Amino acid sequence: EFLLDRSDTGAQVHFNAMRKLASEHPSEKVGEDIRKLYSWSDEDKLINN
């Protein structure tokens, strides 16, 4: 399976599918909301670094 995924014909289909599943995990969605609370620049946010 690994070798097929790494081949030109496999085109990383399995890898891309697993990456998509991981990005849709509930913890990723919660993390996205939490990261919005942080001040990554000089803007006022709930949490200032």
C-alpha distance matrix in Angstrom:
0.0 3.8 5.5 5.2 6.1 8.7 10.0 13.1 12.1 9.2 12.0 10.3 10.5 8.5 10.5 13.6 13.4 13.2 16.0 18.1 17.9 19.0 21.8 23.1 23.5 27.2 27.6 26.7 29.4 31.9 31.2 31.9 35.2 36.1 35.5 37.9 40.6 40.5 42.7 40.5 43.6 47.3 47.2 48.5 45.8 45.8 44.4 45.7 43.9
3.8 0.0 3.8 5.5 5.1 6.3 8.7 12.2 12.3 9.3 11.2 9.1 10.6 8.7 9.1 12.7 13.4 12.8 14.8 17.5 17.8 18.2 20.8 22.7 23.0 26.8 26.7 25.6 28.5 30.9 29.8 30.5 34.0 34.6 33.6 36.2 38.9 38.4 40.5 38.1 41.2 44.9 45.1 46.4 43.9 44.0 42.4 43.4 41.5
5.5 3.8 0.0 3.8 5.4 5.1 6.2 9.9 10.3 8.4 10.6 9.7 11.7 10.9 11.6 14.7 15.9 15.8 17.5 20.1 20.8 21.4 23.7 25.7 26.4 30.2 30.1 28.7 31.6 34.2 32.9 33.3 36.9 37.6 36.4 38.9 41.7 41.1 42.9 40.4 43.2 47.0 47.3 48.9 46.5 46.9 45.2 46.0 44.0
5.2 5.5 3.8 0.0 3.8 5.4 5.2 8.2 7.3 5.2 8.3 8.1 9.2 9.2 10.8 13.3 14.1 14.9 16.9 18.8 19.7 20.9 23.0 24.7 25.7 29.5 30.0 28.5 31.0 33.8 32.8 33.0 36.5 37.6 36.5 38.7 41.7 41.4 43.2 40.8 43.6 47.3 47.3 49.0 46.6 47.0 45.6 46.6 44.8
6.1 5.1 5.4 3.8 0.0 3.8 5.6 8.0 7.9 4.5 6.2 4.6 6.3 6.2 7.2 9.7 11.0 11.7 13.3 15.4 16.5 17.5 19.4 21.3 22.5 26.3 26.6 24.9 27.5 30.3 29.3 29.3 32.9 34.0 32.8 35.0 38.0 37.7 39.5 37.0 39.8 43.6 43.6 45.2 42.8 43.3 41.9 42.9 41.1
8.7 6.3 5.1 5.4 3.8 0.0 3.8 6.7 8.3 6.3 6.7 5.9 9.0 9.4 9.0 11.4 13.6 14.1 14.8 17.4 18.9 19.4 21.0 23.4 24.6 28.3 28.3 26.3 29.1 31.8 30.3 30.3 34.0 34.8 33.3 35.6 38.6 37.9 39.4 36.7 39.3 43.1 43.4 45.3 43.1 43.8 42.2 42.8 40.8
10.0 8.7 6.2 5.2 5.6 3.8 0.0 3.8 5.4 5.1 6.3 7.6 10.1 11.5 11.9 13.7 15.7 16.8 17.7 19.8 21.5 22.4 23.8 26.0 27.5 31.3 31.5 29.4 32.0 34.9 33.5 33.3 36.9 38.0 36.4 38.5 41.6 41.0 42.4 39.6 42.1 45.9 46.1 48.1 46.0 46.9 45.4 46.0 44.1
13.1 12.2 9.9 8.2 8.0 6.7 3.8 0.0 3.8 5.5 5.2 8.2 10.3 12.8 13.2 14.0 16.3 18.1 18.5 20.1 22.3 23.5 24.4 26.5 28.4 32.1 32.5 30.2 32.4 35.5 34.1 33.5 37.1 38.5 36.7 38.4 41.8 41.2 42.4 39.6 41.8 45.6 45.7 47.9 46.0 47.1 45.8 46.3 44.5
12.1 12.3 10.3 7.3 7.9 8.3 5.4 3.8 0.0 3.8 5.5 8.5 9.3 11.8 13.3 14.0 15.4 17.6 18.7 19.8 21.7 23.4 24.5 26.1 28.1 31.8 32.6 30.4 32.4 35.7 34.7 34.1 37.6 39.2 37.7 39.4 42.7 42.5 43.9 41.3 43.6 47.4 47.3 49.3 47.2 48.1 47.0 47.8 46.3
9.2 9.3 8.4 5.2 4.5 6.3 5.1 5.5 3.8 0.0 3.8 5.4 6.0 8.1 9.7 10.8 12.0 14.0 15.3 16.6 18.2 19.8 21.2 22.8 24.6 28.4 29.1 27.1 29.2 32.4 31.5 31.1 34.6 36.1 34.8 36.6 39.8 39.7 41.3 38.8 41.4 45.1 44.9 46.7 44.5 45.2 44.1 45.1 43.5
12.0 11.2 10.6 8.3 6.2 6.7 6.3 5.2 5.5 3.8 0.0 3.8 5.5 8.5 8.9 9.0 11.2 13.4 13.8 15.0 17.3 18.7 19.4 21.4 23.5 27.2 27.8 25.4 27.4 30.6 29.5 28.8 32.4 33.9 32.3 34.0 37.3 37.1 38.5 35.8 38.2 42.0 41.8 43.8 41.7 42.7 41.6 42.4 40.9
10.3 9.1 9.7 8.1 4.6 5.9 7.6 8.2 8.5 5.4 3.8 0.0 3.8 5.6 5.1 6.1 8.5 9.9 10.4 12.2 14.2 15.3 16.4 18.5 20.2 24.0 24.4 22.2 24.5 27.6 26.4 26.0 29.6 30.9 29.5 31.4 34.6 34.3 36.0 33.5 36.1 39.9 39.7 41.5 39.2 39.9 38.8 39.7 38.1
10.5 10.6 11.7 9.2 6.3 9.0 10.1 10.3 9.3 6.0 5.5 3.8 0.0 3.8 5.5 5.3 6.1 8.7 9.9 10.7 12.4 14.3 15.5 16.9 18.8 22.6 23.5 21.5 23.4 26.7 26.0 25.6 28.9 30.6 29.5 31.2 34.5 34.6 36.5 34.3 37.0 40.7 40.2 41.7 39.3 39.9 39.0 40.2 39.0
8.5 8.7 10.9 9.2 6.2 9.4 11.5 12.8 11.8 8.1 8.5 5.6 3.8 0.0 3.8 5.5 5.1 6.2 8.6 9.9 10.6 12.3 14.3 15.6 16.9 20.7 21.5 19.9 22.2 25.2 24.6 24.7 28.0 29.4 28.6 30.6 33.6 33.8 35.9 33.9 36.9 40.6 40.1 41.4 38.7 39.0 38.0 39.4 38.0
10.5 9.1 11.6 10.8 7.2 9.0 11.9 13.2 13.3 9.7 8.9 5.1 5.5 3.8 0.0 3.8 5.4 5.2 6.1 8.7 10.0 10.5 12.3 14.4 15.6 19.4 19.7 17.8 20.4 23.2 22.2 22.2 25.8 26.9 25.8 28.0 31.0 30.9 32.8 30.7 33.6 37.4 37.1 38.5 35.9 36.3 35.1 36.2 34.7
13.6 12.7 14.7 13.3 9.7 11.4 13.7 14.0 14.0 10.8 9.0 6.1 5.3 5.5 3.8 0.0 3.8 5.4 5.0 6.2 8.7 9.8 10.5 12.5 14.5 18.2 18.8 16.5 18.6 21.8 20.9 20.4 23.8 25.4 24.2 26.0 29.2 29.3 31.2 29.1 31.9 35.5 35.0 36.5 34.1 34.6 33.7 34.9 33.7
13.4 13.4 15.9 14.1 11.0 13.6 15.7 16.3 15.4 12.0 11.2 8.5 6.1 5.1 5.4 3.8 0.0 3.8 5.4 5.2 6.3 8.7 10.0 10.9 12.8 16.5 17.7 15.9 17.7 20.9 20.7 20.4 23.6 25.3 24.7 26.4 29.5 30.0 32.3 30.5 33.5 37.0 36.2 37.4 34.7 34.9 34.2 35.8 34.9
13.2 12.8 15.8 14.9 11.7 14.1 16.8 18.1 17.6 14.0 13.4 9.9 8.7 6.2 5.2 5.4 3.8 0.0 3.8 5.4 5.1 6.2 8.6 10.0 10.8 14.6 15.3 13.9 16.3 19.1 18.6 19.0 22.2 23.5 23.1 25.2 28.0 28.4 30.8 29.1 32.3 35.9 35.2 36.2 33.3 33.3 32.3 34.0 32.8
16.0 14.8 17.5 16.9 13.3 14.8 17.7 18.5 18.7 15.3 13.8 10.4 9.9 8.6 6.1 5.0 5.4 3.8 0.0 3.8 5.5 5.1 6.2 8.8 10.2 13.8 14.0 11.8 14.3 17.2 16.2 16.2 19.7 20.9 20.1 22.1 25.1 25.3 27.5 25.6 28.7 32.3 31.8 32.9 30.2 30.4 29.4 30.9 29.7
18.1 17.5 20.1 18.8 15.4 17.4 19.8 20.1 19.8 16.6 15.0 12.2 10.7 9.9 8.7 6.2 5.2 5.4 3.8 0.0 3.8 5.4 5.1 6.4 8.9 12.4 13.6 11.2 12.8 16.2 15.9 15.3 18.5 20.4 19.8 21.3 24.5 25.1 27.4 25.9 28.8 32.3 31.3 32.4 29.6 29.8 29.3 31.0 30.3
17.9 17.8 20.8 19.7 16.5 18.9 21.5 22.3 21.7 18.2 17.3 14.2 12.4 10.6 10.0 8.7 6.3 5.1 5.5 3.8 0.0 3.8 5.5 5.2 6.5 10.2 11.7 10.4 12.1 15.1 15.4 15.6 18.4 20.1 20.2 21.9 24.7 25.6 28.3 27.1 30.3 33.7 32.6 33.2 30.2 29.9 29.4 31.5 30.8
19.0 18.2 21.4 20.9 17.5 19.4 22.4 23.5 23.4 19.8 18.7 15.3 14.3 12.3 10.5 9.8 8.7 6.2 5.1 5.4 3.8 0.0 3.8 5.4 5.3 9.0 9.2 7.8 10.5 13.0 12.6 13.3 16.4 17.5 17.5 19.7 22.2 22.8 25.6 24.3 27.7 31.1 30.2 30.8 27.8 27.4 26.6 28.5 27.6
21.8 20.8 23.7 23.0 19.4 21.0 23.8 24.4 24.5 21.2 19.4 16.4 15.5 14.3 12.3 10.5 10.0 8.6 6.2 5.1 5.5 3.8 0.0 3.8 5.6 8.5 8.9 6.2 8.1 11.3 10.7 10.5 13.7 15.3 15.0 16.7 19.6 20.4 22.9 21.7 24.9 28.2 27.2 27.9 25.0 25.0 24.4 26.2 25.6
23.1 22.7 25.7 24.7 21.3 23.4 26.0 26.5 26.1 22.8 21.4 18.5 16.9 15.6 14.4 12.5 10.9 10.0 8.8 6.4 5.2 5.4 3.8 0.0 3.8 6.4 8.4 6.6 7.1 10.5 11.3 11.1 13.5 15.7 16.1 17.4 20.1 21.5 24.3 23.6 26.7 29.9 28.4 28.7 25.6 25.3 25.2 27.5 27.3
23.5 23.0 26.4 25.7 22.5 24.6 27.5 28.4 28.1 24.6 23.5 20.2 18.8 16.9 15.6 14.5 12.8 10.8 10.2 8.9 6.5 5.3 5.6 3.8 0.0 3.8 5.5 5.5 6.9 9.1 10.1 11.2 13.3 14.7 15.7 17.6 19.7 21.1 24.2 23.8 27.2 30.2 28.8 28.8 25.5 24.7 24.3 26.8 26.5
27.2 26.8 30.2 29.5 26.3 28.3 31.3 32.1 31.8 28.4 27.2 24.0 22.6 20.7 19.4 18.2 16.5 14.6 13.8 12.4 10.2 9.0 8.5 6.4 3.8 0.0 3.8 5.4 5.2 6.4 8.6 9.9 11.0 12.5 14.3 15.9 17.6 19.4 22.8 22.9 26.3 29.0 27.3 26.9 23.4 22.2 22.1 25.0 25.2
27.6 26.7 30.1 30.0 26.6 28.3 31.5 32.5 32.6 29.1 27.8 24.4 23.5 21.5 19.7 18.8 17.7 15.3 14.0 13.6 11.7 9.2 8.9 8.4 5.5 3.8 0.0 3.8 5.4 5.1 6.0 8.6 10.0 10.4 12.0 14.3 15.7 17.0 20.4 20.5 24.1 26.8 25.5 25.1 21.5 20.2 19.6 22.3 22.2
26.7 25.6 28.7 28.5 24.9 26.3 29.4 30.2 30.4 27.1 25.4 22.2 21.5 19.9 17.8 16.5 15.9 13.9 11.8 11.2 10.4 7.8 6.2 6.6 5.5 5.4 3.8 0.0 3.8 5.5 5.0 6.2 8.8 9.8 10.4 12.5 14.7 15.7 18.8 18.4 21.9 24.9 23.6 23.7 20.4 19.8 19.2 21.4 21.2
29.4 28.5 31.6 31.0 27.5 29.1 32.0 32.4 32.4 29.2 27.4 24.5 23.4 22.2 20.4 18.6 17.7 16.3 14.3 12.8 12.1 10.5 8.1 7.1 6.9 5.2 5.4 3.8 0.0 3.8 5.4 5.1 6.5 8.8 10.0 11.1 13.4 15.2 18.3 18.4 21.6 24.3 22.5 22.4 19.0 18.3 18.5 21.1 21.5
31.9 30.9 34.2 33.8 30.3 31.8 34.9 35.5 35.7 32.4 30.6 27.6 26.7 25.2 23.2 21.8 20.9 19.1 17.2 16.2 15.1 13.0 11.3 10.5 9.1 6.4 5.1 5.5 3.8 0.0 3.8 5.4 5.2 6.3 8.7 10.1 11.3 13.3 16.8 17.5 20.8 23.2 21.4 20.7 17.1 15.8 15.9 18.8 19.4
31.2 29.8 32.9 32.8 29.3 30.3 33.5 34.1 34.7 31.5 29.5 26.4 26.0 24.6 22.2 20.9 20.7 18.6 16.2 15.9 15.4 12.6 10.7 11.3 10.1 8.6 6.0 5.0 5.4 3.8 0.0 3.8 5.4 5.0 6.0 8.6 10.1 11.1 14.4 14.6 18.2 20.8 19.5 19.2 15.8 14.9 14.2 16.7 16.6
31.9 30.5 33.3 33.0 29.3 30.3 33.3 33.5 34.1 31.1 28.8 26.0 25.6 24.7 22.2 20.4 20.4 19.0 16.2 15.3 15.6 13.3 10.5 11.1 11.2 9.9 8.6 6.2 5.1 5.4 3.8 0.0 3.8 5.5 5.2 6.5 9.2 10.5 13.4 13.3 16.5 19.3 17.7 17.8 14.6 14.5 14.4 16.5 16.8
35.2 34.0 36.9 36.5 32.9 34.0 36.9 37.1 37.6 34.6 32.4 29.6 28.9 28.0 25.8 23.8 23.6 22.2 19.7 18.5 18.4 16.4 13.7 13.5 13.3 11.0 10.0 8.8 6.5 5.2 5.4 3.8 0.0 3.8 5.5 5.3 7.0 9.6 12.7 13.7 16.6 18.8 16.6 16.0 12.6 12.0 12.6 15.3 16.4
36.1 34.6 37.6 37.6 34.0 34.8 38.0 38.5 39.2 36.1 33.9 30.9 30.6 29.4 26.9 25.4 25.3 23.5 20.9 20.4 20.1 17.5 15.3 15.7 14.7 12.5 10.4 9.8 8.8 6.3 5.0 5.5 3.8 0.0 3.8 5.3 5.3 7.2 10.8 12.1 15.3 17.3 15.7 14.8 11.2 10.0 9.7 12.6 13.4
35.5 33.6 36.4 36.5 32.8 33.3 36.4 36.7 37.7 34.8 32.3 29.5 29.5 28.6 25.8 24.2 24.7 23.1 20.1 19.8 20.2 17.5 15.0 16.1 15.7 14.3 12.0 10.4 10.0 8.7 6.0 5.2 5.5 3.8 0.0 3.8 5.3 5.5 8.5 8.8 12.2 14.8 13.6 13.6 10.4 10.5 9.6 11.4 11.6
37.9 36.2 38.9 38.7 35.0 35.6 38.5 38.4 39.4 36.6 34.0 31.4 31.2 30.6 28.0 26.0 26.4 25.2 22.1 21.3 21.9 19.7 16.7 17.4 17.6 15.9 14.3 12.5 11.1 10.1 8.6 6.5 5.3 5.3 3.8 0.0 3.8 5.6 7.8 8.8 11.4 13.5 11.5 11.4 8.3 9.0 9.4 11.3 12.6
40.6 38.9 41.7 41.7 38.0 38.6 41.6 41.8 42.7 39.8 37.3 34.6 34.5 33.6 31.0 29.2 29.5 28.0 25.1 24.5 24.7 22.2 19.6 20.1 19.7 17.6 15.7 14.7 13.4 11.3 10.1 9.2 7.0 5.3 5.3 3.8 0.0 3.8 6.6 9.1 11.5 12.8 10.7 9.5 5.8 5.4 6.0 8.6 10.6
40.5 38.4 41.1 41.4 37.7 37.9 41.0 41.2 42.5 39.7 37.1 34.3 34.6 33.8 30.9 29.3 30.0 28.4 25.3 25.1 25.6 22.8 20.4 21.5 21.1 19.4 17.0 15.7 15.2 13.3 11.1 10.5 9.6 7.2 5.5 5.6 3.8 0.0 3.8 6.0 8.8 10.4 9.4 8.8 6.0 6.5 4.9 6.1 7.1
42.7 40.5 42.9 43.2 39.5 39.4 42.4 42.4 43.9 41.3 38.5 36.0 36.5 35.9 32.8 31.2 32.3 30.8 27.5 27.4 28.3 25.6 22.9 24.3 24.2 22.8 20.4 18.8 18.3 16.8 14.4 13.4 12.7 10.8 8.5 7.8 6.6 3.8 0.0 3.8 5.4 6.7 6.1 6.5 5.3 7.5 6.1 5.1 6.2
40.5 38.1 40.4 40.8 37.0 36.7 39.6 39.6 41.3 38.8 35.8 33.5 34.3 33.9 30.7 29.1 30.5 29.1 25.6 25.9 27.1 24.3 21.7 23.6 23.8 22.9 20.5 18.4 18.4 17.5 14.6 13.3 13.7 12.1 8.8 8.8 9.1 6.0 3.8 0.0 3.8 7.0 7.7 9.5 8.9 11.2 9.5 8.0 7.3
43.6 41.2 43.2 43.6 39.8 39.3 42.1 41.8 43.6 41.4 38.2 36.1 37.0 36.9 33.6 31.9 33.5 32.3 28.7 28.8 30.3 27.7 24.9 26.7 27.2 26.3 24.1 21.9 21.6 20.8 18.2 16.5 16.6 15.3 12.2 11.4 11.5 8.8 5.4 3.8 0.0 3.8 5.5 8.4 9.3 12.5 11.2 8.9 8.8
47.3 44.9 47.0 47.3 43.6 43.1 45.9 45.6 47.4 45.1 42.0 39.9 40.7 40.6 37.4 35.5 37.0 35.9 32.3 32.3 33.7 31.1 28.2 29.9 30.2 29.0 26.8 24.9 24.3 23.2 20.8 19.3 18.8 17.3 14.8 13.5 12.8 10.4 6.7 7.0 3.8 0.0 3.8 6.5 8.8 12.1 11.3 8.5 9.3
47.2 45.1 47.3 47.3 43.6 43.4 46.1 45.7 47.3 44.9 41.8 39.7 40.2 40.1 37.1 35.0 36.2 35.2 31.8 31.3 32.6 30.2 27.2 28.4 28.8 27.3 25.5 23.6 22.5 21.4 19.5 17.7 16.6 15.7 13.6 11.5 10.7 9.4 6.1 7.7 5.5 3.8 0.0 3.8 6.2 9.9 10.3 8.6 10.6
48.5 46.4 48.9 49.0 45.2 45.3 48.1 47.9 49.3 46.7 43.8 41.5 41.7 41.4 38.5 36.5 37.4 36.2 32.9 32.4 33.2 30.8 27.9 28.7 28.8 26.9 25.1 23.7 22.4 20.7 19.2 17.8 16.0 14.8 13.6 11.4 9.5 8.8 6.5 9.5 8.4 6.5 3.8 0.0 3.8 7.0 8.1 7.1 10.2
45.8 43.9 46.5 46.6 42.8 43.1 46.0 46.0 47.2 44.5 41.7 39.2 39.3 38.7 35.9 34.1 34.7 33.3 30.2 29.6 30.2 27.8 25.0 25.6 25.5 23.4 21.5 20.4 19.0 17.1 15.8 14.6 12.6 11.2 10.4 8.3 5.8 6.0 5.3 8.9 9.3 8.8 6.2 3.8 0.0 3.8 5.5 6.2 9.5
45.8 44.0 46.9 47.0 43.3 43.8 46.9 47.1 48.1 45.2 42.7 39.9 39.9 39.0 36.3 34.6 34.9 33.3 30.4 29.8 29.9 27.4 25.0 25.3 24.7 22.2 20.2 19.8 18.3 15.8 14.9 14.5 12.0 10.0 10.5 9.0 5.4 6.5 7.5 11.2 12.5 12.1 9.9 7.0 3.8 0.0 3.8 6.6 10.0
44.4 42.4 45.2 45.6 41.9 42.2 45.4 45.8 47.0 44.1 41.6 38.8 39.0 38.0 35.1 33.7 34.2 32.3 29.4 29.3 29.4 26.6 24.4 25.2 24.3 22.1 19.6 19.2 18.5 15.9 14.2 14.4 12.6 9.7 9.6 9.4 6.0 4.9 6.1 9.5 11.2 11.3 10.3 8.1 5.5 3.8 0.0 3.8 6.5
45.7 43.4 46.0 46.6 42.9 42.8 46.0 46.3 47.8 45.1 42.4 39.7 40.2 39.4 36.2 34.9 35.8 34.0 30.9 31.0 31.5 28.5 26.2 27.5 26.8 25.0 22.3 21.4 21.1 18.8 16.7 16.5 15.3 12.6 11.4 11.3 8.6 6.1 5.1 8.0 8.9 8.5 8.6 7.1 6.2 6.6 3.8 0.0 3.8
43.9 41.5 44.0 44.8 41.1 40.8 44.1 44.5 46.3 43.5 40.9 38.1 39.0 38.0 34.7 33.7 34.9 32.8 29.7 30.3 30.8 27.6 25.6 27.3 26.5 25.2 22.2 21.2 21.5 19.4 16.6 16.8 16.4 13.4 11.6 12.6 10.6 7.1 6.2 7.3 8.8 9.3 10.6 10.2 9.5 10.0 6.5 3.8 0.0
